[in-house]
């Protein structure tokens, strides 16, 4: 890492910190807000939550509900401190045994309280029918207490629906799939709202992910300055995966421009990148599920994952610079990290799916150095026990007043999962 690059990362971190309010200084505290104890309310949240107006949390589960195929839910904070949060099922995802809609990705909050989400869809070889993949909207009722309306906006072949979406300018939704497309390795697409009244939403493939080694799936995506879309894939550059960008054209009739920003060629730098977030100065922070330490604990032989920073070049056309910020070793720091959240002063917060003191996952922070040439500081914030706090956390979402929110997929028996808050 050159001195120039170090200074650019350092300045970017200072800029990031200036854009956040100061979080309350108090001892770290985890609170379980809701436990999924009945199947009708949903079972096993599969992503972190989205924070809406009034601090209401929204999310999805992969099982439970009317058809045992998952639900979209809301969790409303109590009217007075210390009260109970209230869960409500907004929509039941359909299924018929072996085949189900398969909700994926975190919900996206739009205008007027509308939520957007995605399903992969599914099909069966046993006569149980099929469900198309979708990008869908969830529209709140005009009268409190009435059902929410779920509408498919863009449709995909069964099992070829998106695994994540993000919202760009003018309400356009962008998404990635893990299969399908020209190379059968997935696509990056747009799902655009109607231009005039009465028209439907329009889906357009922007990029066919190249075929390659590994498990061939892209994961989440983020949208940066100028509408550039960033995502990760296991199907480009190397068998360890890559980070790539897609730049919009100057004219709507032209093609988007793909560029590979970094390939993961060896285990030390990580492999199987699974999520990105954008910090100050356009620095990308990401987690890789595998790679790094391949010898400690349960890390043998694939590795327990890393957290990395990817810094843009000083001049257009230059190379991006990747730096590993932390390498996981299973115990006590955790294993298999999920996408990150950026806090004040550039502090990164994240979760690991497993590992830690009790083997059920962790919450952690990474604090940037005080000088350009310094190292990031890892801190273990919480180890899930697999008891009443559940386990296997799904990532973190920043909320008001510096509180982080997350979900657990569940640990032990019955292991239905939870929604929790964490104050660093």
C-alpha positions in Angstrom: 0.0 0.0 0.0 1.6 3.2 -1.1 1.9 6.3 1.1 -0.4 8.2 -1.4 -3.1 5.5 -1.1 -2.8 5.4 2.7 -3.4 9.1 2.9 -6.4 8.8 0.5 -8.0 6.1 2.7 -7.3 8.2 5.8 -8.9 11.3 4.4 -11.9 9.3 3.1 -12.4 8.0 6.6 -12.4 11.5 8.1 -15.0 12.6 5.6 -17.1 9.6 6.4 -17.0 10.3 10.1 -18.1 13.9 9.5 -21.3 12.7 7.8 -22.7 10.9 10.8 -24.2 12.1 14.1 -22.3 11.3 17.3 -23.5 8.0 18.8 -24.3 7.9 22.5 -21.4 6.8 24.6 -22.5 4.0 26.9 -21.8 0.3 27.6 -22.6 -2.0 24.7 -26.0 -3.7 25.0 -27.9 -6.3 23.1 -31.7 -6.5 23.4 -33.9 -9.1 21.9 -36.9 -7.2 20.5 -38.9 -10.1 19.2 -38.5 -13.9 19.1 -40.2 -15.8 16.3 -41.8 -18.5 18.5 -44.9 -19.3 16.4 -44.7 -20.5 12.8 -47.7 -18.3 11.8 -45.5 -15.2 12.4 -42.7 -16.5 10.2 -39.6 -18.6 10.9 -35.9 -17.9 10.3 -35.3 -14.3 9.1 -32.9 -14.4 6.2 -31.6 -10.9 6.1 -31.1 -7.9 8.3 -34.0 -5.4 8.7 -34.9 -2.2 7.0 -35.6 0.8 9.2 -38.7 2.8 8.2 -40.6 5.9 9.4 -41.1 6.0 13.1 -38.5 3.4 13.7 -40.6 0.6 12.4 -38.5 -2.4 11.3 -39.3 -4.5 8.2 -37.9 -7.8 7.1 -38.5 -11.2 5.6 -38.3 -14.9 6.7 -37.7 -17.9 4.6 -40.2 -20.2 6.3 -43.4 -20.1 8.4 -46.5 -18.1 7.6 -49.7 -19.3 6.0 -48.0 -21.4 3.4 -44.9 -22.3 5.5 -42.9 -20.5 2.8 -41.9 -17.3 4.6 -43.4 -13.9 5.3 -42.7 -10.2 5.0 -43.1 -8.7 8.5 -43.1 -5.4 10.4 -42.0 -4.8 13.9 -43.3 -1.6 15.5 -41.6 0.0 18.6 -43.6 0.4 21.8 -45.5 3.6 22.6 -43.6 4.0 25.8 -40.0 2.9 26.8 -39.8 -0.6 28.1 -42.9 -1.8 26.3 -43.1 -4.7 23.9 -42.5 -4.4 20.1 -45.4 -5.6 18.0 -44.9 -7.9 15.0 -47.3 -8.0 12.1 -47.3 -10.2 9.0 -47.6 -8.0 5.9 -47.6 -10.7 3.3 -47.3 -14.5 3.1 -45.0 -15.9 0.4 -46.6 -18.8 -1.4 -45.5 -22.4 -1.6 -46.8 -25.9 -2.0 -44.4 -28.2 -0.3 -41.1 -28.6 -2.2 -41.6 -25.5 -4.3 -41.8 -21.9 -2.9 -41.4 -18.3 -3.9 -38.1 -17.9 -2.0 -37.8 -14.4 -0.7 -34.3 -13.0 -1.0 -32.3 -9.9 -0.1 -33.1 -7.0 2.3 -36.2 -5.0 1.7 -35.8 -1.5 0.2 -37.7 1.5 1.5 -39.3 3.7 -1.2 -41.5 6.8 -1.2 -44.9 6.9 0.6 -44.0 3.9 2.8 -43.8 1.5 -0.1 -41.3 -1.4 0.3 -39.6 -3.3 -2.5 -38.2 -6.8 -2.4 -37.2 -9.8 -4.5 -37.9 -13.5 -4.8 -35.8 -16.1 -6.6 -38.8 -18.3 -7.4 -38.7 -22.0 -7.6 -39.7 -25.1 -9.5 -40.0 -28.8 -8.7 -39.4 -32.1 -10.5 -42.1 -33.7 -8.4 -45.3 -32.1 -9.9 -45.5 -29.3 -7.3 -45.6 -26.5 -9.9 -43.4 -23.5 -10.1 -43.1 -19.8 -9.0 -41.5 -17.1 -11.1 -38.8 -15.0 -9.6 -39.9 -11.4 -9.0 -39.1 -7.8 -8.0 -42.2 -6.8 -6.0 -43.7 -3.9 -4.2 -45.4 -4.0 -0.8 -47.8 -1.1 -0.6 -49.3 0.0 2.8 -53.0 0.1 3.1 -54.8 3.5 3.1 -56.7 2.4 6.2 -54.8 1.1 9.2 -55.4 -2.6 9.8 -56.2 -3.5 6.2 -53.9 -5.9 4.3 -50.8 -4.7 2.5 -50.8 -5.2 -1.3 -48.0 -7.1 -2.8 -47.5 -6.7 -6.6 -45.0 -8.3 -8.9 -43.2 -5.5 -10.9 -40.7 -7.5 -12.9 -40.8 -11.2 -13.5 -38.1 -13.8 -14.1 -38.0 -17.6 -14.8 -38.3 -19.9 -11.8 -35.1 -20.1 -9.8 -33.6 -17.2 -11.8 -35.0 -14.3 -9.8 -32.9 -11.7 -8.1 -31.0 -12.4 -4.8 -30.7 -8.7 -4.0 -31.9 -5.3 -5.1 -31.0 -1.6 -4.5 -32.8 1.7 -5.5 -31.1 4.2 -7.7 -32.2 7.6 -9.1 -35.8 8.2 -10.2 -37.0 5.1 -8.3 -35.2 2.7 -10.6 -34.5 -0.7 -8.9 -31.3 -2.5 -9.8 -30.7 -6.2 -9.0 -28.5 -9.2 -9.4 -29.3 -12.9 -10.1 -27.1 -15.9 -9.3 -28.1 -17.8 -12.4 -29.6 -17.2 -15.9 -28.4 -14.8 -18.6 -26.3 -15.5 -21.6 -23.5 -17.2 -19.6 -25.9 -18.9 -17.1 -23.9 -17.2 -14.3 -26.4 -14.4 -13.5 -27.2 -10.9 -14.7 -27.3 -7.4 -13.4 -30.6 -5.7 -14.4 -32.8 -2.7 -13.9 -36.5 -2.7 -13.1 -37.8 0.8 -14.0 -41.1 2.4 -13.0 -43.6 3.2 -15.7 -42.9 6.3 -17.8 -46.6 7.2 -18.2 -49.8 6.2 -16.4 -51.1 2.8 -17.3 -47.7 1.4 -18.3 -46.0 -1.4 -16.4 -42.6 -1.6 -14.9 -39.8 -2.5 -17.4 -37.0 -5.0 -16.9 -33.7 -4.6 -18.8 -30.6 -6.7 -18.6 -27.6 -4.4 -18.2 -24.8 -7.0 -17.8 -24.3 -10.7 -18.2 -22.0 -12.0 -15.6 -19.2 -14.0 -17.3 -18.9 -17.7 -16.7 -16.1 -18.9 -14.5 -15.1 -21.0 -11.6 -16.4 -21.2 -8.1 -20.1 -21.2 -7.3 -20.8 -18.6 -9.9 -23.1 -16.2 -8.0 -23.1 -12.5 -7.5 -24.3 -11.2 -4.2 -25.5 -7.8 -3.1 -25.0 -4.5 -4.9 -24.6 -0.8 -3.9 -25.0 2.4 -6.0 -22.3 5.0 -5.8 -21.7 8.5 -7.2 -22.9 9.1 -10.8 -25.2 6.1 -10.6 -22.3 3.5 -10.8 -23.4 0.1 -9.6 -21.0 -2.0 -7.7 -21.3 -5.7 -7.0 -19.4 -8.9 -6.3 -19.3 -12.2 -8.1 -17.7 -15.6 -7.9 -17.7 -15.9 -11.7 -15.2 -13.3 -12.9 -11.4 -12.8 -12.9 -10.5 -15.8 -10.8 -12.0 -18.7 -8.9 -11.8 -16.6 -5.7 -14.4 -14.1 -7.1 -14.2 -10.4 -7.9 -15.6 -6.9 -7.3 -16.9 -5.2 -10.4 -18.6 -2.0 -11.4 -21.1 -1.1 -14.0 -21.1 2.6 -15.2 -24.2 4.0 -16.8 -24.0 5.4 -20.4 -24.2 9.1 -21.3 -27.2 8.2 -23.6 -30.0 5.8 -22.7 -29.5 4.0 -26.0 -25.9 3.1 -25.3 -24.7 0.1 -23.3 -23.5 0.2 -19.7 -19.7 -0.2 -19.2 -18.5 -3.1 -17.0 -15.1 -3.0 -15.2 -13.4 -5.5 -13.0 -12.0 -3.7 -9.9 -10.3 -6.5 -8.1 -10.0 -10.3 -8.4 -9.4 -12.5 -5.4 -6.5 -14.7 -6.6 -5.4 -16.3 -3.4 -6.7 -17.3 0.0 -4.8 -14.6 2.0 -6.9 -11.8 0.4 -10.1 -13.7 0.9 -12.5 -15.5 -1.4 -16.3 -15.6 -2.1 -17.0 -11.9 -1.5 -20.5 -11.5 -0.3 -21.3 -7.8 0.3 -20.2 -4.2 -0.2 -20.9 -0.9 1.4 -19.6 2.6 0.4 -17.6 4.9 2.7 -16.2 8.3 2.3 -14.3 9.1 -0.9 -15.8 6.2 -2.7 -13.9 3.6 -0.7 -15.7 0.2 -0.9 -15.7 -1.9 2.2 -16.6 -5.5 1.9 -16.6 -9.0 3.5 -15.5 -12.2 2.0 -17.0 -15.4 3.4 -14.0 -17.5 2.8 -10.2 -17.2 2.5 -7.8 -15.6 5.0 -6.8 -18.0 7.8 -7.1 -21.6 6.6 -5.7 -23.3 9.7 -7.4 -22.0 12.9 -10.5 -23.7 14.3 -13.1 -24.5 11.7 -11.3 -22.5 9.1 -9.5 -25.5 7.6 -9.2 -25.7 4.6 -11.4 -22.9 3.0 -10.7 -20.2 5.6 -13.1 -18.2 7.8 -13.2 -15.0 5.7 -11.8 -11.4 5.8 -13.0 -7.8 5.8 -11.3 -5.7 3.2 -11.2 -2.1 1.8 -11.0 -1.3 -1.9 -9.8 2.2 -2.6 -10.4 3.9 -6.0 -7.4 5.1 -8.1 -6.1 8.6 -7.8 -6.7 9.2 -11.5 -9.2 7.6 -13.9 -8.1 4.3 -15.4 -5.8 3.5 -12.5 -5.9 0.3 -10.4 -8.0 0.0 -7.3 -6.1 -1.0 -4.2 -7.3 -3.8 -1.9 -6.3 -4.0 1.7 -7.3 -6.7 4.2 -8.5 -5.1 7.4 -9.1 -8.2 9.4 -8.7 -11.9 9.0 -11.1 -14.1 11.0 -9.9 -17.2 13.0 -13.2 -18.7 14.2 -12.7 -18.3 18.0 -13.1 -15.9 19.6 -13.5 -13.4 16.7 -16.0 -15.3 14.6 -16.2 -17.0 11.2 -17.9 -16.2 7.8 -18.6 -12.4 7.9 -21.7 -10.8 6.5 -22.0 -7.3 4.8 -20.9 -4.3 6.9 -22.5 -1.2 8.3 -20.6 2.1 8.4 -20.8 4.1 11.6 -19.4 7.4 12.9 -15.8 8.3 12.3 -15.6 5.5 9.7 -16.0 2.7 12.3 -17.2 -0.5 10.6 -19.7 -2.8 12.3 -20.4 -6.3 11.2 -21.5 -9.8 12.2 -20.2 -13.3 11.6 -22.6 -16.2 10.8 -20.8 -18.6 13.2 -17.7 -18.9 15.4 -17.0 -16.8 18.5 -16.9 -17.9 22.1 -19.9 -20.2 21.8 -19.8 -21.0 18.1 -23.1 -19.2 17.3 -21.7 -16.0 15.7 -20.5 -12.6 16.7 -20.9 -8.9 16.4 -17.7 -6.8 16.0 -16.3 -3.4 15.1 -13.3 -2.3 13.1 -11.9 1.1 14.0 -9.8 3.0 11.5 -6.3 4.0 12.3 -5.5 7.4 13.7 -2.6 7.9 11.2 -2.5 7.0 7.5 0.0 4.2 8.0 -1.7 2.7 11.1 -3.7 -0.6 11.3 -7.4 -1.0 11.9 -8.4 -2.2 15.3 -10.8 -5.2 15.7 -13.0 -5.4 18.7 -15.3 -8.3 19.6 -18.6 -6.7 20.8 -20.8 -9.7 21.4 -20.8 -13.5 21.1 -24.2 -15.2 20.6 -24.8 -18.0 23.0 -27.4 -20.0 21.1 -29.8 -19.5 24.1 -32.5 -16.8 24.5 -30.3 -14.5 22.3 -30.4 -17.1 19.5 -27.5 -17.2 17.0 -26.3 -17.0 13.4 -26.9 -13.3 12.9 -27.7 -12.0 9.4 -25.9 -8.6 9.3 -26.6 -5.2 10.8 -28.6 -2.1 9.9 -27.8 1.4 11.3 -30.9 3.1 12.9 -31.6 6.3 14.7 -29.5 7.5 17.7 -26.6 5.1 16.8 -28.5 1.9 17.5 -27.8 -1.1 15.2 -30.6 -3.6 14.3 -30.2 -7.1 13.1 -31.8 -10.5 12.9 -30.7 -14.0 13.8 -31.6 -17.0 11.6 -32.0 -19.1 14.8 -29.8 -21.6 16.8 -30.6 -24.6 18.8 -34.2 -25.9 19.0 -36.7 -24.8 17.8 -34.4 -22.0 16.5 -37.0 -19.8 15.0 -34.8 -16.7 15.1 -35.0 -13.1 16.5 -34.9 -9.4 15.8 -32.5 -7.6 18.1 -31.0 -4.1 18.7 -27.4 -3.5 19.7 -26.0 -0.3 21.1 -22.2 -0.2 20.6 
